[in-house]
Amino acid sequence: MTPNVLPPAPSRRFVPYLLFVLLATWLGFAAGAAAASLAEQRTAFRQAWAVAQQGGDGWRSWAKGLADYPLYPYLEEAALEHDVATLDRATVADYLRRYPDLLPAADLRRAWLLEQARRQRWDDFLALYRPGLGDTLTCYRLQAKLAQGGRLDFEKDLAPLWAQPSLPSACDPVLDAAHEAGLLTDARLWARIDRALDAGQGGTVTALAAWLPATEGKAAARLAQALRDPTAAVADAVNWPDSPRHRQAAALALQRLARRDADAADAAWQRLRSRFDFTPAQRNGVLYALALYHATDFDEHALARLADLPAAVQTDTSREWRARVALARQDWPAVLAAIDAMPASQQEQDEWRYFRARALAATGHPLQADALYAQLALEPTYYGFLAADHVQGDYAICPLDPPDDTAREQALLADPGLRRAFELYAVDLPRLARREWARALDGADPATQRVAARLAYERGWYDRAVFAFASGDMLRYYAQRFPLASQDGVVPQAQQAGIDPAWAYAIARAESAWMSDAHSGADARGLMQLLPSTAARVARQNGLDWGGAASLYDPAVNIMLGTRYLAQMAARFNGAPWLASAAYNAGPNKVQEWLDARGTLPPDLFVATIPYRETRDYVARVMAFAVIYDWRLSGKALPLASRMPANGQPYSLPDVHTPRRGVTCPAMPAPAAAAGTDVADPASAR
């Protein structure tokens, strides 16, 4: 257009177009205002939420303008639950009437029922009780029934509870009443004891033993002892009678002791094998345990013990340990024999195809080995990447994106439950968000769940995609399964800590699946699953601020401290990421113990002989994830072998100039293979 020249006045035929432009502009401003309004609502909700959790009605002054906000009912419930000890039935019933199908209503009902049970206000309890609220409230309902003169019916009232290996303390008065009423027959007691034994619930066995006749009760107590203290049990067993239940206790104690001390269990077996007339199943169970746990100790006779187990006793675990012991000895003919002894389905696992190739190469069959390596290299797994390194081939990674499905997207975005889930995530309440997510998608077909996961990913809620895209071709959704969460500072924090960002990403992905509020049973927290004590020590050593355990749920804080701790693990093992990964999972002292025993093994064999399955799988998973994240970051990938230098050899931190392996998509990619079974649901999802 020539500058400084006014355009001609629009003709009538251009007026509709101008109106369209004006309307579009107005809608754009309106959308911006709506977005700003939503941001304001979220800010107001966070403020009101903090006040509501203190009880009372003060939150209402902070919640003006939130009446139409999807999370508004959560505010009132939080305040009511805080004040639950002073609530009357009418107040609770009114909330339940207004929000009958919402999760906050279920939470308030549960909290109020527990308070009424604590106060033994059974009329109020029964007025708002509903079935399906868990064993604790079920037992309180039965307490209410007894308090009002009712009688227990075993099949109707107790049978579902009785099938549980352990029960909450609220059930104790109910079980006492059932016992006094003669409902807990010896047969029923033994049936539950056997379930508790299978579940390792020694406390349940001890409690039930008191209700058995004296002789049987003594046998049950010894079964509990076998679970709790197998060392004492096998020592005492020389004085036990040779009755069926005492044989069961002795066999159980021997198997439990074998886990802790295979040599002590072996010695005890020599003393007790002629003392008791063990059944064939009991005898085989003890022999199996002894063979297996001598193998995990890499005992010199372990290979023969495992090979000599009767076929009927063999399991996938015993067969794989036969191979692991042979690998530890680098006895390649024995490795081949152990793999050949596996069923076909086990032989086809990528680990055993890889080690068959290793064994064939070591026994003078390079062509067969290379053929196996080439086939395995088509799979984007730990063993596939190792195989590609052997044949100097590219890594096989075939990315896909989730398909578009506009109709489902619109339906999901209009779903009130999913809207609440997304809002709860947006206001940093991920645990509540997951509950709404599960409720909204309960019973949804796979296609709908996939679309929901993609919507979550687009909103930065990465763990939903990680868990949803965990099978079949969905494993090829690499962008969604291996997100580059740059806002968490992984790359700069890893660089400052002196470690490879791709490895740091891999650790976070393996530890938490990007669940920022991950919390394990051991109290490890956040994206990189740090213990508060470890985090405090790392902060102190690095001169970093420490805001307490709760700060570990802040991704930026967690990544900052986690990368420093990971750097400490690396420094302890000459920088080697594979050994530092093992130390991150099992502890550096345990890894050093394994190195002292088998540190001369090549790294791939050492990983295969790690005694802990969790750590063995963890190292393989992290190493595979590091390859994928390196590719995501740079378009190529550092050879896996470069991340796994032999023990004692120095490791050079890669940079942009480090040679990397190419990544290609074979014409016929292996079906459903993409860094494998990578979702070990962190304890955090609880």
C-alpha positions as CSV (number, residue, x, y, z in Angstrom):
1,M,0.0,0.0,0.0
2,T,1.3,3.5,-0.9
3,P,2.0,5.4,2.4
4,N,-0.1,8.4,3.4
5,V,-2.9,7.6,1.0
6,L,-6.4,7.1,2.6
7,P,-8.3,4.0,1.4
8,P,-11.5,4.6,-0.4
9,A,-14.8,4.5,1.6
10,P,-16.2,1.0,1.8
11,S,-18.9,0.0,-0.6
12,R,-22.1,-1.6,0.7
13,R,-20.8,-5.1,-0.2
14,F,-17.9,-4.7,2.3
15,V,-20.1,-3.7,5.2
16,P,-20.9,-7.3,6.3
17,Y,-17.1,-8.0,6.3
18,L,-16.4,-5.0,8.5
19,L,-19.2,-6.0,10.9
20,F,-17.6,-9.4,11.1
21,V,-14.2,-7.9,11.9
22,L,-15.8,-5.6,14.5
23,L,-17.6,-8.6,16.0
24,A,-14.5,-10.7,16.1
25,T,-12.6,-7.9,17.7
26,W,-15.3,-7.5,20.4
27,L,-15.3,-11.2,21.0
28,G,-11.5,-11.1,21.4
29,F,-11.8,-8.4,24.0
30,A,-14.6,-10.3,25.7
31,A,-12.5,-13.5,25.8
32,G,-9.6,-11.5,27.3
33,A,-11.9,-10.1,29.9
34,A,-13.3,-13.6,30.7
35,A,-9.7,-14.9,31.0
36,A,-8.9,-12.1,33.4
37,S,-12.0,-12.7,35.3
38,L,-11.2,-16.4,35.7
39,A,-7.7,-15.5,36.9
40,E,-9.2,-13.1,39.4
41,Q,-11.6,-15.9,40.5
42,R,-8.7,-18.3,41.0
43,T,-6.9,-15.7,43.1
44,A,-10.0,-15.0,45.2
45,F,-10.6,-18.7,45.6
46,R,-7.1,-19.3,47.0
47,Q,-7.6,-16.5,49.5
48,A,-11.1,-17.7,50.5
49,W,-9.8,-21.4,50.7
50,A,-7.1,-20.4,53.2
51,V,-9.7,-18.7,55.4
52,A,-12.3,-21.5,55.0
53,Q,-9.9,-24.0,56.3
54,Q,-9.9,-22.1,59.6
55,G,-13.7,-22.6,60.0
56,G,-16.4,-20.0,60.6
57,D,-18.0,-17.8,58.0
58,G,-15.1,-15.4,57.4
59,W,-14.4,-17.0,54.0
60,R,-17.7,-15.6,52.6
61,S,-16.3,-12.0,52.5
62,W,-13.4,-13.3,50.4
63,A,-15.7,-15.3,48.1
64,K,-17.7,-12.5,46.7
65,G,-18.1,-13.0,43.0
66,L,-17.4,-16.7,43.3
67,A,-21.0,-18.0,43.5
68,D,-20.8,-19.2,39.9
69,Y,-17.2,-20.5,40.2
70,P,-17.1,-24.3,39.9
71,L,-15.2,-24.7,43.1
72,Y,-17.5,-22.6,45.3
73,P,-19.0,-25.6,47.2
74,Y,-15.5,-26.6,48.3
75,L,-15.2,-23.4,50.3
76,E,-18.3,-24.0,52.4
77,E,-17.5,-27.7,52.9
78,A,-14.0,-26.8,54.2
79,A,-15.4,-24.4,56.8
80,L,-18.1,-26.9,57.9
81,E,-15.7,-29.8,58.1
82,H,-13.4,-27.7,60.3
83,D,-16.3,-27.0,62.6
84,V,-17.7,-30.5,62.4
85,A,-17.7,-31.0,66.2
86,T,-20.3,-28.2,66.6
87,L,-22.5,-28.8,63.6
88,D,-26.1,-29.9,64.0
89,R,-27.7,-32.4,61.8
90,A,-29.9,-29.8,60.0
91,T,-26.8,-27.8,58.8
92,V,-25.1,-30.9,57.4
93,A,-28.3,-32.2,55.8
94,D,-28.9,-28.8,54.2
95,Y,-25.5,-28.9,52.5
96,L,-26.0,-32.5,51.4
97,R,-29.4,-31.5,49.9
98,R,-27.8,-28.6,47.9
99,Y,-24.8,-30.6,46.6
100,P,-26.0,-34.2,46.7
101,D,-23.6,-35.5,44.0
102,L,-20.5,-33.6,44.8
103,L,-17.3,-35.0,46.3
104,P,-17.2,-32.3,49.0
105,A,-20.7,-33.5,50.2
106,A,-19.3,-37.0,50.6
107,D,-16.4,-35.6,52.6
108,L,-18.7,-33.7,54.9
109,R,-21.0,-36.7,55.4
110,R,-18.0,-38.9,56.3
111,A,-16.5,-36.3,58.7
112,W,-19.8,-35.7,60.4
113,L,-20.6,-39.4,60.7
114,L,-17.2,-40.1,62.3
115,E,-17.9,-37.3,64.8
116,Q,-21.3,-38.7,65.7
117,A,-19.8,-42.2,66.1
118,R,-17.1,-40.8,68.4
119,R,-19.8,-39.2,70.5
120,Q,-22.0,-42.3,70.2
121,R,-24.9,-40.2,68.9
122,W,-26.3,-43.1,67.0
123,D,-29.7,-41.6,66.0
124,D,-27.9,-38.7,64.2
125,F,-25.4,-41.1,62.8
126,L,-28.0,-43.4,61.3
127,A,-30.1,-40.5,59.9
128,L,-27.3,-39.5,57.5
129,Y,-25.5,-42.9,57.1
130,R,-25.2,-44.3,53.6
131,P,-23.6,-47.7,52.6
132,G,-20.4,-47.8,50.8
133,L,-18.4,-45.4,52.9
134,G,-15.7,-47.8,53.9
135,D,-15.1,-50.4,56.6
136,T,-14.7,-48.0,59.5
137,L,-18.2,-46.4,59.0
138,T,-19.7,-49.8,58.2
139,C,-18.5,-51.0,61.6
140,Y,-19.8,-47.9,63.3
141,R,-23.2,-48.6,61.7
142,L,-23.1,-52.1,63.2
143,Q,-22.1,-50.5,66.6
144,A,-25.2,-48.3,66.2
145,K,-27.3,-51.4,65.5
146,L,-26.0,-53.1,68.6
147,A,-26.5,-50.0,70.7
148,Q,-30.2,-49.9,69.7
149,G,-30.7,-53.5,70.6
150,G,-30.2,-55.1,67.2
151,R,-28.6,-58.5,66.7
152,L,-25.9,-59.3,64.2
153,D,-26.4,-61.6,61.3
154,F,-23.1,-63.1,60.1
155,E,-23.9,-63.4,56.4
156,K,-25.7,-60.1,56.1
157,D,-23.6,-58.0,58.5
158,L,-20.2,-59.5,58.8
159,A,-19.3,-61.7,55.9
160,P,-17.9,-58.9,53.7
161,L,-15.9,-57.6,56.6
162,W,-14.7,-61.0,57.6
163,A,-13.1,-61.5,54.1
164,Q,-10.7,-58.6,54.8
165,P,-7.2,-59.7,56.2
166,S,-7.2,-56.7,58.5
167,L,-9.9,-54.3,59.8
168,P,-9.9,-50.9,61.5
169,S,-10.3,-50.5,65.3
170,A,-13.9,-49.4,64.8
171,C,-14.7,-53.1,64.1
172,D,-13.3,-54.4,67.4
173,P,-16.5,-54.0,69.4
174,V,-18.5,-55.5,66.6
175,L,-16.2,-58.6,66.4
176,D,-16.3,-58.9,70.2
177,A,-20.1,-58.9,70.0
178,A,-20.1,-61.5,67.2
179,H,-17.8,-63.7,69.3
180,E,-20.0,-63.4,72.3
181,A,-23.0,-64.3,70.2
182,G,-21.2,-67.5,68.9
183,L,-21.0,-66.3,65.3
184,L,-17.3,-66.7,65.0
185,T,-16.9,-70.5,64.7
186,D,-13.5,-72.2,64.7
187,A,-13.9,-72.8,61.0
188,R,-14.5,-69.1,60.3
189,L,-11.7,-68.1,62.6
190,W,-9.2,-70.3,60.7
191,A,-10.5,-69.1,57.3
192,R,-9.7,-65.5,58.3
193,I,-6.4,-66.5,59.9
194,D,-5.3,-68.1,56.6
195,R,-6.3,-65.0,54.7
196,A,-4.3,-62.9,57.2
197,L,-1.3,-65.2,56.8
198,D,-1.4,-64.8,53.0
199,A,-1.4,-61.0,53.5
200,G,1.3,-61.0,56.1
201,Q,-1.0,-59.6,58.8
202,G,0.4,-61.1,62.0
203,G,-1.5,-58.8,64.2
204,T,-4.8,-60.1,62.9
205,V,-3.6,-63.7,63.5
206,T,-2.6,-62.9,67.1
207,A,-6.0,-61.3,67.8
208,L,-8.0,-64.2,66.4
209,A,-5.8,-66.8,68.2
210,A,-7.3,-65.7,71.5
211,W,-10.8,-66.9,70.4
212,L,-9.7,-70.4,69.5
213,P,-9.6,-73.4,71.9
214,A,-6.3,-73.5,73.9
215,T,-4.4,-76.0,71.7
216,E,-5.5,-74.4,68.4
217,G,-4.9,-70.9,69.8
218,K,-1.3,-71.9,70.7
219,A,-0.8,-73.1,67.1
220,A,-2.2,-69.9,65.7
221,A,0.0,-67.8,68.0
222,R,3.0,-69.7,66.5
223,L,1.9,-68.9,63.0
224,A,1.8,-65.2,64.0
225,Q,5.3,-65.7,65.5
226,A,6.5,-67.2,62.2
227,L,5.4,-64.0,60.5
228,R,6.7,-61.6,63.1
229,D,9.9,-63.2,64.3
230,P,11.0,-66.2,62.1
231,T,14.4,-66.4,63.8
232,A,12.7,-67.1,67.2
233,A,10.1,-69.3,65.6
234,V,12.6,-71.7,64.0
235,A,14.5,-71.8,67.3
236,D,11.4,-72.7,69.2
237,A,10.1,-75.1,66.6
238,V,12.3,-78.0,67.9
239,N,9.9,-78.2,70.8
240,W,6.6,-77.9,68.9
241,P,4.3,-80.9,68.3
242,D,4.2,-82.4,64.8
243,S,0.6,-81.2,64.2
244,P,-0.7,-79.8,60.8
245,R,-0.8,-76.2,62.0
246,H,2.6,-76.4,63.7
247,R,4.0,-77.9,60.4
248,Q,2.5,-74.9,58.6
249,A,4.1,-72.5,61.2
250,A,7.5,-74.2,60.9
251,A,7.5,-74.1,57.1
252,L,6.3,-70.5,57.1
253,A,9.1,-69.5,59.5
254,L,11.7,-71.2,57.4
255,Q,10.6,-69.4,54.3
256,R,10.4,-66.0,56.0
257,L,13.9,-66.6,57.6
258,A,15.3,-67.4,54.2
259,R,14.5,-63.9,53.0
260,R,16.6,-62.5,55.9
261,D,19.4,-65.0,56.3
262,A,19.6,-67.9,53.8
263,D,22.4,-69.6,55.7
264,A,20.6,-69.5,59.0
265,A,17.5,-70.8,57.3
266,D,19.5,-73.6,55.7
267,A,20.9,-74.7,59.1
268,A,17.4,-74.6,60.6
269,W,16.0,-76.7,57.7
270,Q,18.6,-79.4,58.5
271,R,17.4,-79.5,62.1
272,L,13.6,-79.4,61.3
273,R,13.3,-81.4,58.1
274,S,13.2,-84.7,60.1
275,R,11.3,-83.1,63.1
276,F,8.1,-82.5,61.1
277,D,6.3,-84.6,58.6
278,F,6.1,-81.7,56.1
279,T,3.7,-82.1,53.2
280,P,5.3,-82.1,49.7
281,A,4.0,-78.6,49.1
282,Q,5.5,-77.3,52.4
283,R,8.8,-79.1,51.7
284,N,9.0,-77.7,48.1
285,G,8.1,-74.2,49.4
286,V,11.0,-74.3,51.8
287,L,13.4,-75.6,49.2
288,Y,12.2,-73.0,46.7
289,A,12.8,-70.2,49.3
290,L,16.2,-71.5,50.1
291,A,17.3,-71.8,46.5
292,L,15.9,-68.4,45.6
293,Y,17.5,-66.4,48.5
294,H,20.8,-68.2,48.2
295,A,20.7,-67.0,44.6
296,T,20.0,-63.4,45.5
297,D,23.1,-63.7,47.8
298,F,25.0,-65.2,44.8
299,D,26.0,-68.2,46.8
300,E,28.4,-70.6,45.1
301,H,25.9,-73.4,45.1
302,A,23.0,-71.2,44.0
303,L,23.1,-72.2,40.3
304,A,22.9,-75.9,41.1
305,R,20.1,-75.4,43.7
306,L,18.0,-73.5,41.2
307,A,18.6,-76.0,38.4
308,D,17.7,-78.9,40.7
309,L,14.3,-77.5,41.8
310,P,11.5,-79.7,40.6
311,A,9.7,-78.4,37.5
312,A,6.4,-78.0,39.4
313,V,8.1,-75.7,41.9
314,Q,9.8,-73.5,39.4
315,T,8.5,-70.0,38.8
316,D,9.4,-67.2,36.4
317,T,11.3,-65.7,39.4
318,S,13.4,-68.7,40.1
319,R,14.1,-69.2,36.4
320,E,15.2,-65.6,35.9
321,W,17.5,-65.9,39.0
322,R,19.1,-68.9,37.5
323,A,20.0,-66.7,34.6
324,R,21.1,-63.8,36.8
325,V,23.5,-66.0,38.8
326,A,25.0,-67.3,35.6
327,L,25.4,-63.7,34.3
328,A,27.2,-62.8,37.6
329,R,29.6,-65.6,36.9
330,Q,29.8,-64.7,33.2
331,D,29.2,-68.4,32.6
332,W,27.7,-68.0,29.1
333,P,26.8,-71.6,28.4
334,A,24.9,-71.6,31.7
335,V,23.2,-68.3,30.7
336,L,22.0,-70.0,27.5
337,A,20.8,-73.1,29.4
338,A,18.9,-70.9,31.9
339,I,17.2,-68.9,29.2
340,D,16.3,-72.1,27.3
341,A,14.7,-73.4,30.5
342,M,12.3,-70.5,30.6
343,P,8.8,-70.8,29.0
344,A,8.5,-69.1,25.6
345,S,6.7,-66.1,27.0
346,Q,9.5,-65.3,29.3
347,Q,12.2,-65.9,26.7
348,E,10.5,-63.3,24.5
349,Q,11.0,-60.6,27.1
350,D,13.5,-58.0,25.8
351,E,15.9,-58.6,28.7
352,W,16.3,-62.3,27.9
353,R,16.5,-61.7,24.2
354,Y,19.3,-59.2,24.9
355,F,21.2,-61.6,27.1
356,R,20.8,-64.5,24.7
357,A,22.5,-62.3,22.1
358,R,25.2,-61.5,24.6
359,A,25.7,-65.2,25.4
360,L,25.7,-66.1,21.7
361,A,28.4,-63.5,21.0
362,A,30.5,-64.7,23.9
363,T,30.2,-68.4,22.8
364,G,31.4,-67.8,19.3
365,H,28.1,-67.2,17.4
366,P,28.5,-63.5,16.3
367,L,26.1,-63.7,13.3
368,Q,23.3,-65.1,15.4
369,A,24.0,-62.5,18.1
370,D,24.0,-59.6,15.6
371,A,20.7,-60.8,14.2
372,L,19.1,-60.7,17.6
373,Y,20.6,-57.3,18.4
374,A,19.3,-55.9,15.2
375,Q,15.8,-57.2,15.9
376,L,15.8,-55.9,19.4
377,A,17.2,-52.5,18.4
378,L,13.9,-51.8,16.7
379,E,12.4,-51.3,20.2
380,P,12.7,-48.1,22.2
381,T,13.5,-49.7,25.5
382,Y,16.5,-50.0,27.7
383,Y,17.5,-53.3,26.2
384,G,16.6,-52.0,22.7
385,F,19.0,-49.1,23.1
386,L,21.7,-51.3,24.5
387,A,21.2,-53.6,21.4
388,A,21.5,-50.6,19.1
389,D,24.8,-49.7,20.7
390,H,26.1,-53.2,20.0
391,V,25.3,-52.9,16.3
392,Q,26.2,-49.2,16.1
393,G,22.7,-48.4,14.8
394,D,20.4,-45.5,15.3
395,Y,17.8,-45.5,18.1
396,A,14.3,-46.5,17.0
397,I,11.8,-43.9,18.2
398,C,8.6,-43.4,16.3
399,P,6.6,-40.5,17.8
400,L,2.9,-39.9,17.4
401,D,0.6,-37.2,18.5
402,P,-2.9,-38.0,19.9
403,P,-5.6,-37.7,17.3
404,D,-7.9,-34.7,17.2
405,D,-11.4,-35.3,18.4
406,T,-13.2,-31.9,18.5
407,A,-16.6,-33.3,19.5
408,R,-15.2,-35.2,22.5
409,E,-13.1,-32.2,23.5
410,Q,-16.1,-30.0,23.6
411,A,-18.2,-32.5,25.5
412,L,-15.4,-32.9,28.1
413,L,-14.8,-29.2,28.5
414,A,-18.5,-28.8,29.2
415,D,-18.5,-31.6,31.8
416,P,-18.9,-30.1,35.3
417,G,-16.8,-32.7,37.0
418,L,-13.9,-32.3,34.6
419,R,-14.2,-28.6,34.9
420,R,-13.9,-28.9,38.6
421,A,-10.9,-31.2,38.2
422,F,-9.1,-28.7,35.9
423,E,-9.9,-25.8,38.2
424,L,-8.6,-27.7,41.3
425,Y,-5.4,-28.4,39.5
426,A,-5.1,-24.7,38.4
427,V,-5.5,-23.5,42.1
428,D,-2.8,-26.0,43.3
429,L,-5.0,-28.6,44.9
430,P,-3.8,-31.7,42.9
431,R,-5.1,-34.4,45.3
432,L,-8.6,-33.0,45.1
433,A,-8.2,-32.6,41.3
434,R,-7.4,-36.3,40.9
435,R,-10.5,-37.3,42.8
436,E,-12.7,-35.2,40.6
437,W,-10.8,-36.5,37.5
438,A,-11.5,-40.1,38.6
439,R,-15.1,-39.4,39.3
440,A,-15.7,-37.5,36.0
441,L,-14.1,-40.3,33.9
442,D,-15.4,-43.3,35.8
443,G,-16.7,-45.7,33.1
444,A,-15.6,-43.5,30.2
445,D,-14.5,-45.3,27.1
446,P,-10.8,-45.4,26.2
447,A,-11.1,-42.7,23.5
448,T,-12.7,-40.3,25.9
449,Q,-10.0,-40.9,28.5
450,R,-7.3,-40.3,25.9
451,V,-8.9,-36.9,24.9
452,A,-9.2,-36.0,28.6
453,A,-5.5,-36.8,29.1
454,R,-4.5,-34.6,26.2
455,L,-6.6,-31.7,27.5
456,A,-4.9,-32.2,30.9
457,Y,-1.4,-32.2,29.2
458,E,-2.2,-29.0,27.4
459,R,-3.0,-27.4,30.8
460,G,0.3,-28.5,32.3
461,W,-1.2,-31.4,34.2
462,Y,1.3,-33.8,32.9
463,D,0.8,-36.8,35.2
464,R,-2.6,-37.5,33.8
465,A,-1.1,-38.0,30.3
466,V,1.7,-40.2,31.7
467,F,-0.8,-42.5,33.4
468,A,-3.3,-42.5,30.6
469,F,-0.9,-43.1,27.7
470,A,0.6,-46.2,29.0
471,S,-0.1,-49.0,26.5
472,G,-0.3,-49.8,22.9
473,D,0.4,-47.1,20.3
474,M,-0.2,-44.5,23.0
475,L,3.3,-45.3,24.2
476,R,4.5,-43.4,21.1
477,Y,3.0,-40.1,22.4
478,Y,6.4,-39.0,23.5
479,A,5.7,-35.3,23.9
480,Q,2.9,-36.1,26.3
481,R,4.6,-38.9,28.1
482,F,7.9,-37.2,28.5
483,P,7.0,-33.5,28.9
484,L,9.6,-30.8,29.0
485,A,8.4,-28.9,32.0
486,S,10.6,-25.9,31.5
487,Q,8.7,-23.9,34.1
488,D,10.1,-26.2,36.8
489,G,13.7,-25.2,36.0
490,V,15.1,-28.6,35.3
491,V,17.6,-27.6,32.6
492,P,19.1,-24.6,34.5
493,Q,19.1,-26.3,37.8
494,A,20.8,-29.4,36.4
495,Q,23.4,-27.3,34.7
496,Q,24.1,-25.4,37.9
497,A,24.4,-28.7,39.8
498,G,26.8,-30.0,37.2
499,I,24.7,-32.9,35.9
500,D,23.1,-33.8,32.6
501,P,19.6,-32.2,32.2
502,A,18.3,-35.2,30.3
503,W,19.3,-37.5,33.2
504,A,17.7,-35.1,35.8
505,Y,14.5,-35.1,33.7
506,A,14.6,-38.9,33.6
507,I,14.9,-39.2,37.4
508,A,12.0,-36.8,38.0
509,R,9.9,-38.7,35.5
510,A,10.7,-42.1,37.0
511,E,10.2,-40.9,40.6
512,S,6.9,-39.1,40.3
513,A,5.5,-39.3,36.8
514,W,5.4,-35.5,37.2
515,M,3.0,-35.6,40.1
516,S,4.1,-32.6,42.1
517,D,2.5,-33.7,45.3
518,A,4.0,-37.2,45.2
519,H,4.3,-38.5,48.8
520,S,5.6,-42.0,49.5
521,G,5.1,-44.2,52.5
522,A,8.7,-43.4,53.5
523,D,7.8,-39.7,53.5
524,A,9.7,-38.9,50.2
525,R,8.0,-35.9,48.6
526,G,7.6,-34.1,45.3
527,L,8.8,-34.5,41.8
528,M,12.2,-36.0,42.7
529,Q,10.9,-37.8,45.8
530,L,13.2,-36.3,48.4
531,L,13.0,-37.1,52.1
532,P,12.7,-33.9,54.2
533,S,15.8,-34.8,56.2
534,T,17.8,-35.3,52.9
535,A,16.5,-32.1,51.5
536,A,17.4,-30.1,54.6
537,R,20.9,-31.5,54.5
538,V,21.4,-30.8,50.8
539,A,20.1,-27.2,51.3
540,R,22.5,-26.6,54.2
541,Q,25.5,-28.1,52.2
542,N,24.8,-25.9,49.2
543,G,23.9,-22.7,51.1
544,L,20.3,-22.8,49.8
545,D,17.2,-21.7,51.6
546,W,15.2,-24.4,53.3
547,G,11.5,-23.8,53.8
548,G,10.6,-27.0,55.5
549,A,9.1,-30.3,54.3
550,A,6.0,-28.7,52.7
551,S,8.2,-26.7,50.4
552,L,9.2,-29.9,48.6
553,Y,5.7,-29.8,46.9
554,D,6.9,-26.7,45.1
555,P,8.3,-28.0,41.9
556,A,11.0,-25.3,41.6
557,V,12.3,-26.0,45.2
558,N,12.1,-29.8,44.6
559,I,14.1,-29.7,41.4
560,M,16.7,-27.3,42.9
561,L,17.4,-29.6,45.8
562,G,16.9,-32.8,43.9
563,T,19.4,-32.0,41.2
564,R,22.0,-31.1,43.9
565,Y,21.4,-34.4,45.7
566,L,21.6,-36.2,42.4
567,A,25.0,-34.5,41.8
568,Q,26.2,-35.7,45.2
569,M,25.3,-39.3,44.3
570,A,27.1,-38.9,40.9
571,A,30.2,-37.5,42.6
572,R,30.3,-40.6,44.9
573,F,30.5,-42.9,41.9
574,N,32.9,-41.1,39.5
575,G,30.0,-39.2,37.9
576,A,28.4,-42.4,36.5
577,P,24.7,-41.8,36.0
578,W,23.8,-45.5,36.1
579,L,25.4,-46.1,39.5
580,A,24.1,-42.8,40.8
581,S,20.6,-43.8,39.7
582,A,20.9,-47.0,41.6
583,A,22.1,-45.1,44.7
584,Y,19.3,-42.6,44.4
585,N,16.9,-45.5,44.6
586,A,18.5,-48.0,47.0
587,G,21.0,-45.8,48.8
588,P,24.7,-45.3,48.2
589,N,25.8,-47.7,50.9
590,K,23.8,-50.6,49.4
591,V,25.2,-49.9,45.9
592,Q,28.7,-49.8,47.3
593,E,28.1,-53.2,48.9
594,W,27.0,-54.6,45.5
595,L,30.1,-53.1,43.8
596,D,32.4,-54.6,46.4
597,A,30.9,-58.0,45.5
598,R,30.5,-57.7,41.7
599,G,32.0,-54.3,40.7
600,T,34.2,-55.9,38.0
601,L,31.2,-56.9,35.9
602,P,30.3,-54.9,32.8
603,P,27.6,-52.4,33.6
604,D,24.8,-54.2,31.8
605,L,25.6,-57.4,33.7
606,F,25.9,-55.6,37.0
607,V,22.4,-54.0,36.5
608,A,21.0,-57.4,35.7
609,T,22.4,-58.8,38.9
610,I,21.2,-56.1,41.3
611,P,19.4,-58.1,44.0
612,Y,16.4,-55.7,44.4
613,R,13.9,-55.9,41.5
614,E,12.8,-52.4,42.2
615,T,16.3,-51.0,41.9
616,R,17.1,-53.2,38.9
617,D,14.0,-52.0,37.0
618,Y,14.5,-48.4,38.2
619,V,18.0,-48.1,36.7
620,A,16.8,-49.6,33.4
621,R,13.9,-47.2,33.3
622,V,15.9,-44.1,34.1
623,M,18.6,-45.0,31.6
624,A,15.9,-45.4,28.9
625,F,14.2,-42.2,29.9
626,A,17.5,-40.3,29.7
627,V,17.9,-41.4,26.1
628,I,14.4,-40.2,25.3
629,Y,14.8,-36.9,27.1
630,D,18.1,-36.3,25.4
631,W,16.4,-36.8,22.1
632,R,13.5,-34.5,23.2
633,L,16.0,-31.8,24.1
634,S,18.5,-32.1,21.3
635,G,17.0,-34.1,18.5
636,K,19.6,-36.9,19.0
637,A,20.6,-39.0,21.9
638,L,23.8,-39.7,23.8
639,P,24.7,-43.4,23.4
640,L,23.4,-45.3,26.3
641,A,26.8,-47.0,26.7
642,S,28.2,-43.5,27.3
643,R,26.0,-43.1,30.3
644,M,27.2,-46.5,31.7
645,P,31.0,-46.4,32.0
646,A,32.6,-49.3,33.8
647,N,32.9,-49.0,37.5
648,G,35.9,-46.9,38.4
649,Q,36.1,-45.2,35.0
650,P,35.5,-41.4,34.9
651,Y,32.4,-40.1,33.2
652,S,32.5,-37.0,31.1
653,L,29.5,-34.7,31.3
654,P,28.0,-34.4,27.8
655,D,27.5,-31.0,26.1
656,V,26.3,-29.7,22.8
657,H,29.5,-30.9,21.1
658,T,29.3,-34.5,22.4
659,P,28.6,-37.0,19.6
660,R,25.1,-38.4,19.8
661,R,23.4,-41.2,18.1
662,G,20.8,-40.6,15.5
663,V,17.1,-41.3,16.0
664,T,15.0,-42.9,13.3
665,C,11.6,-44.5,12.9
666,P,12.0,-47.9,11.3
667,A,9.5,-48.8,8.5
668,M,8.0,-51.4,10.7
669,P,8.3,-50.3,14.3
670,A,7.8,-52.9,17.0
671,P,4.2,-52.8,18.1
672,A,3.4,-51.2,21.5
673,A,7.0,-50.6,22.4
674,A,8.0,-47.3,23.7
675,A,10.3,-47.2,26.7
676,G,8.3,-49.9,28.2
677,T,6.4,-50.4,31.3
678,D,7.4,-47.0,32.7
679,V,4.5,-46.1,35.1
680,A,5.3,-47.3,38.5
681,D,2.4,-45.4,40.2
682,P,4.2,-43.4,42.8
683,A,3.0,-43.8,46.3
684,S,2.1,-40.2,45.8
685,A,-1.2,-40.9,44.1
686,R,-2.8,-41.7,47.4
